[in-house]
Amino acid sequence: MADEIYEEMSYEDQVPTFAELVEPGEVDKITIFKCSGLTKRYLGPGWRMGWVVVYAGVETQKLIRSSLRGIFNVILMPNTIMQASVPAILSNPVNQVRMQ
């Protein structure tokens, strides 16, 4: 489980994510759940908009994603305005600027 809510908020050199540390030949042997969101990275306190990225082999991903989808559909209730805003926030080049 990799909590990367502060991803890209470094003030110095680029820090690798946990998934970047995995060797290509090892990806089928491990599973990484990367949790991140908009609150810290885009300075949106209270937005409650986040995601889980699953790094694993193809079959493991299918099983995990199916289970997570069922759980998240029941317990998560993000604001629809925020849901609609996410693509624009993540694709805007201005938001990709690293802190210096």
C-alpha positions, 0 to 999 in steps of 0.5 A: 500500500503506497500512500502517495497523496503528497506525490510531486510535492517535493522541493528538490529532485524528483522522487520516484514513486513506489511503482517506479521502483519495481523491476519490469520482471517483478510486476507479476509477483507483487501488487501495489495499491497507490493511493493519491488524490487532489486534496494535497497535490492541488491544494483542495482541502475538503474536496474528498476526491482521490483514487487508487491505482493497482499495479499488478499482473493482468489477472490480479488486476482484474480481480482486485479492480472488480472488488474495489469497484463494488466497495467504492460504489457503496461507500464513496460519494464524491461531489459530482462537481468535483468528479466533473472537474478532475479531467480538466485539473489533471490534464491542465499543463499549469497544474503539472508545474513542480514546486521550486 
